[in-house]
Each structure stands twice: as structure tokens, then as C-alpha cells.
Amino acid sequence: MSRRPYIRPVSTTRWWLSEGRYFRYMMRELSSLFIGAVAILLIFGLYRLSQGPVAFDAFVAALLGQGGTAFVVVTLFFLPITLIPGSR
């Protein structure tokens, strides 16, 4: 009889794809990064607003660009995952 216990092989990079609840957990964790980024973005927007209307208009113009629009779309995709209690 072997004295070493059996250790089941587990993929180190794709373990969360094997089961639905693991996938939902990882999506919820990933969504927190985007929600945190939105909070930082809003704080930066308040800072730009305190600098005056010209600085705030430049901030809004940057948000209306392609990068800002893509960020908002991805964040809106993750928002229900964070807010809906049944997704836990």
C-alpha cells in the first residue's frame, strides 16, 4: 500500500471553467474590478469638475471617445452580475 495520498490533477489556469458555480464566482470577482474602476473614474471626474468647466469638458470629451464608450459598455455588462442577489 502506498503512503502517499491520491492528489487529483487540477488545471492551474482553467479550473473555474469546469463548473457553472465556479464560473459565476469568477465573473462576480471580475465585475468588482470594473465597478471599482468606475468609482475611481467618478472620483477623478469630481476632481476635474473642481478644476473648472474647461477641465470637466475635456474629461467628458475623453469619456465620449472610443475607449470611454467601450469601458462603459463592458461595465454595464458586469453591473447586473454585481447587483442581482440571485447571481451569487
BADOTOR-412728 format. One record per residue: residue in three letters; x, y, z of N, C-alpha, C in turn. Coordinates in steps of 0.02 Angstrom, whole numbers. Layout:
// residues N
+---------+--------+--------+--------+--------+--------+--------+--------+--------+--------+
| drenmar |     nx |     ny |     nz |    cax |    cay |    caz |     cx |     cy |     cz |
+---------+--------+--------+--------+--------+--------+--------+--------+--------+--------+
|     ALA |      X |      Y |      Z |      X |      Y |      Z |      X |      Y |      Z |
...
+---------+--------+--------+--------+--------+--------+--------+--------+--------+--------+
END
This chain:
// residues 88
+---------+--------+--------+--------+--------+--------+--------+--------+--------+--------+
| drenmar |     nx |     ny |     nz |    cax |    cay |    caz |     cx |     cy |     cz |
+---------+--------+--------+--------+--------+--------+--------+--------+--------+--------+
|     MET |     42 |    -58 |      0 |      0 |      0 |      0 |     45 |     62 |      0 |
|     SER |     24 |    111 |    -38 |     63 |    172 |    -44 |     47 |    219 |     14 |
|     ARG |     97 |    253 |     39 |     86 |    300 |     94 |     70 |    370 |     69 |
|     ARG |     80 |    381 |      4 |     64 |    447 |    -23 |    -10 |    450 |    -39 |
|     PRO |    -44 |    504 |    -18 |   -115 |    510 |    -34 |   -125 |    527 |   -108 |
|     TYR |   -183 |    509 |   -132 |   -201 |    524 |   -202 |   -215 |    599 |   -208 |
|     ILE |   -183 |    632 |   -254 |   -195 |    702 |   -268 |   -224 |    707 |   -338 |
|     ARG |   -285 |    732 |   -341 |   -320 |    737 |   -404 |   -288 |    793 |   -446 |
|     PRO |   -273 |    780 |   -510 |   -244 |    832 |   -552 |   -295 |    887 |   -567 |
|     VAL |   -275 |    949 |   -556 |   -318 |   1007 |   -568 |   -280 |   1056 |   -612 |
|     SER |   -314 |   1080 |   -662 |   -284 |   1129 |   -706 |   -272 |   1193 |   -667 |
|     THR |   -213 |   1221 |   -672 |   -197 |   1281 |   -634 |   -225 |   1345 |   -666 |
|     THR |   -245 |   1342 |   -728 |   -269 |   1403 |   -761 |   -343 |   1401 |   -779 |
|     ARG |   -371 |   1343 |   -788 |   -441 |   1339 |   -811 |   -487 |   1301 |   -763 |
|     TRP |   -471 |   1299 |   -700 |   -511 |   1262 |   -653 |   -581 |   1292 |   -646 |
|     TRP |   -587 |   1357 |   -657 |   -651 |   1390 |   -648 |   -698 |   1380 |   -706 |
|     LEU |   -674 |   1351 |   -761 |   -717 |   1337 |   -818 |   -752 |   1269 |   -813 |
|     SER |   -732 |   1229 |   -764 |   -758 |   1161 |   -760 |   -828 |   1156 |   -732 |
|     GLU |   -850 |   1205 |   -694 |   -916 |   1201 |   -663 |   -949 |   1270 |   -664 |
|     GLY |  -1014 |   1271 |   -671 |  -1051 |   1334 |   -677 |  -1044 |   1380 |   -618 |
|     ARG |  -1045 |   1352 |   -557 |  -1041 |   1396 |   -499 |   -972 |   1427 |   -492 |
|     TYR |   -920 |   1392 |   -513 |   -853 |   1421 |   -513 |   -848 |   1479 |   -564 |
|     PHE |   -880 |   1469 |   -622 |   -880 |   1520 |   -674 |   -917 |   1583 |   -649 |
|     ARG |   -975 |   1573 |   -618 |  -1013 |   1630 |   -592 |   -973 |   1667 |   -538 |
|     TYR |   -938 |   1630 |   -496 |   -896 |   1660 |   -445 |   -842 |   1703 |   -476 |
|     MET |   -808 |   1677 |   -526 |   -754 |   1715 |   -558 |   -781 |   1776 |   -595 |
|     MET |   -840 |   1771 |   -626 |   -869 |   1829 |   -659 |   -888 |   1883 |   -608 |
|     ARG |   -913 |   1862 |   -550 |   -929 |   1910 |   -498 |   -866 |   1944 |   -472 |
|     GLU |   -812 |   1907 |   -464 |   -749 |   1936 |   -442 |   -721 |   1983 |   -495 |
|     LEU |   -726 |   1965 |   -558 |   -702 |   2008 |   -612 |   -744 |   2072 |   -616 |
|     SER |   -808 |   2067 |   -603 |   -851 |   2126 |   -606 |   -832 |   2176 |   -552 |
|     SER |   -806 |   2153 |   -496 |   -787 |   2201 |   -444 |   -730 |   2246 |   -467 |
|     LEU |   -687 |   2221 |   -510 |   -633 |   2263 |   -536 |   -661 |   2320 |   -578 |
|     PHE |   -710 |   2305 |   -619 |   -740 |   2357 |   -661 |   -781 |   2407 |   -620 |
|     ILE |   -816 |   2383 |   -570 |   -855 |   2428 |   -528 |   -808 |   2473 |   -488 |
|     GLY |   -752 |   2446 |   -465 |   -702 |   2487 |   -431 |   -672 |   2539 |   -478 |
|     ALA |   -661 |   2520 |   -540 |   -634 |   2568 |   -589 |   -683 |   2624 |   -603 |
|     VAL |   -748 |   2609 |   -603 |   -798 |   2661 |   -612 |   -797 |   2709 |   -553 |
|     ALA |   -789 |   2683 |   -493 |   -786 |   2726 |   -434 |   -726 |   2773 |   -438 |
|     ILE |   -669 |   2747 |   -458 |   -610 |   2789 |   -467 |   -621 |   2841 |   -522 |
|     LEU |   -653 |   2820 |   -576 |   -668 |   2866 |   -631 |   -714 |   2922 |   -608 |
|     LEU |   -764 |   2906 |   -567 |   -809 |   2958 |   -542 |   -773 |   3007 |   -495 |
|     ILE |   -728 |   2981 |   -454 |   -689 |   3025 |   -410 |   -645 |   3071 |   -452 |
|     PHE |   -615 |   3044 |   -504 |   -574 |   3085 |   -549 |   -618 |   3137 |   -584 |
|     GLY |   -679 |   3119 |   -602 |   -725 |   3166 |   -632 |   -742 |   3223 |   -585 |
|     LEU |   -751 |   3208 |   -522 |   -763 |   3261 |   -472 |   -702 |   3306 |   -465 |
|     TYR |   -644 |   3277 |   -468 |   -583 |   3316 |   -465 |   -578 |   3364 |   -525 |
|     ARG |   -594 |   3338 |   -583 |   -592 |   3381 |   -643 |   -646 |   3435 |   -640 |
|     LEU |   -703 |   3419 |   -610 |   -756 |   3468 |   -602 |   -734 |   3524 |   -556 |
|     SER |   -695 |   3507 |   -505 |   -671 |   3558 |   -459 |   -619 |   3604 |   -492 |
|     GLN |   -589 |   3582 |   -546 |   -540 |   3622 |   -581 |   -572 |   3673 |   -628 |
|     GLY |   -635 |   3665 |   -642 |   -670 |   3714 |   -684 |   -704 |   3681 |   -743 |
|     PRO |   -745 |   3721 |   -778 |   -784 |   3693 |   -833 |   -743 |   3669 |   -892 |
|     VAL |   -687 |   3701 |   -906 |   -646 |   3681 |   -963 |   -615 |   3612 |   -950 |
|     ALA |   -590 |   3602 |   -890 |   -560 |   3537 |   -872 |   -613 |   3482 |   -872 |
|     PHE |   -673 |   3498 |   -847 |   -726 |   3448 |   -846 |   -750 |   3432 |   -916 |
|     ASP |   -754 |   3481 |   -960 |   -773 |   3468 |  -1029 |   -722 |   3423 |  -1064 |
|     ALA |   -658 |   3432 |  -1048 |   -607 |   3388 |  -1077 |   -615 |   3317 |  -1051 |
|     PHE |   -633 |   3310 |   -987 |   -645 |   3244 |   -958 |   -704 |   3210 |   -992 |
|     VAL |   -758 |   3247 |  -1001 |   -818 |   3218 |  -1034 |   -802 |   3200 |  -1106 |
|     ALA |   -763 |   3241 |  -1140 |   -744 |   3226 |  -1209 |   -702 |   3163 |  -1213 |
|     ALA |   -659 |   3152 |  -1163 |   -620 |   3091 |  -1162 |   -665 |   3030 |  -1150 |
|     LEU |   -716 |   3038 |  -1109 |   -763 |   2982 |  -1097 |   -805 |   2966 |  -1159 |
|     LEU |   -817 |   3015 |  -1200 |   -857 |   3004 |  -1260 |   -817 |   2973 |  -1317 |
|     GLY |   -753 |   2964 |  -1309 |   -712 |   2932 |  -1360 |   -724 |   2857 |  -1362 |
|     GLN |   -690 |   2822 |  -1406 |   -700 |   2750 |  -1414 |   -681 |   2711 |  -1352 |
|     GLY |   -626 |   2729 |  -1320 |   -605 |   2693 |  -1260 |   -654 |   2701 |  -1202 |
|     GLY |   -678 |   2762 |  -1193 |   -726 |   2775 |  -1140 |   -792 |   2740 |  -1152 |
|     THR |   -814 |   2739 |  -1214 |   -876 |   2705 |  -1231 |   -870 |   2630 |  -1221 |
|     ALA |   -814 |   2601 |  -1241 |   -803 |   2529 |  -1231 |   -801 |   2512 |  -1157 |
|     PHE |   -769 |   2554 |  -1118 |   -766 |   2543 |  -1046 |   -835 |   2544 |  -1014 |
|     VAL |   -876 |   2592 |  -1034 |   -944 |   2596 |  -1007 |   -986 |   2536 |  -1028 |
|     VAL |   -979 |   2513 |  -1089 |  -1018 |   2455 |  -1112 |   -998 |   2392 |  -1073 |
|     VAL |   -934 |   2382 |  -1063 |   -911 |   2323 |  -1026 |   -934 |   2328 |   -954 |
|     THR |   -931 |   2387 |   -925 |   -953 |   2396 |   -856 |  -1028 |   2384 |   -849 |
|     LEU |  -1066 |   2407 |   -897 |  -1138 |   2395 |   -895 |  -1155 |   2321 |   -903 |
|     PHE |  -1112 |   2284 |   -938 |  -1121 |   2212 |   -943 |  -1112 |   2179 |   -875 |
|     PHE |  -1063 |   2202 |   -836 |  -1048 |   2172 |   -771 |  -1092 |   2197 |   -715 |
|     LEU |  -1127 |   2252 |   -724 |  -1167 |   2281 |   -671 |  -1221 |   2235 |   -644 |
|     PRO |  -1261 |   2201 |   -687 |  -1312 |   2155 |   -659 |  -1282 |   2097 |   -620 |
|     ILE |  -1223 |   2075 |   -639 |  -1190 |   2020 |   -603 |  -1175 |   2041 |   -531 |
|     THR |  -1158 |   2104 |   -522 |  -1141 |   2130 |   -456 |  -1204 |   2145 |   -415 |
|     LEU |  -1255 |   2172 |   -447 |  -1313 |   2197 |   -410 |  -1368 |   2146 |   -397 |
|     ILE |  -1376 |   2096 |   -438 |  -1431 |   2048 |   -430 |  -1413 |   1998 |   -377 |
|     PRO |  -1452 |   1994 |   -323 |  -1435 |   1948 |   -269 |  -1437 |   1874 |   -290 |
|     GLY |  -1478 |   1857 |   -338 |  -1483 |   1787 |   -359 |  -1423 |   1762 |   -398 |
|     SER |  -1378 |   1808 |   -418 |  -1320 |   1786 |   -457 |  -1263 |   1763 |   -413 |
|     ARG |  -1274 |   1760 |   -348 |  -1221 |   1737 |   -302 |  -1226 |   1665 |   -293 |
+---------+--------+--------+--------+--------+--------+--------+--------+--------+--------+
END
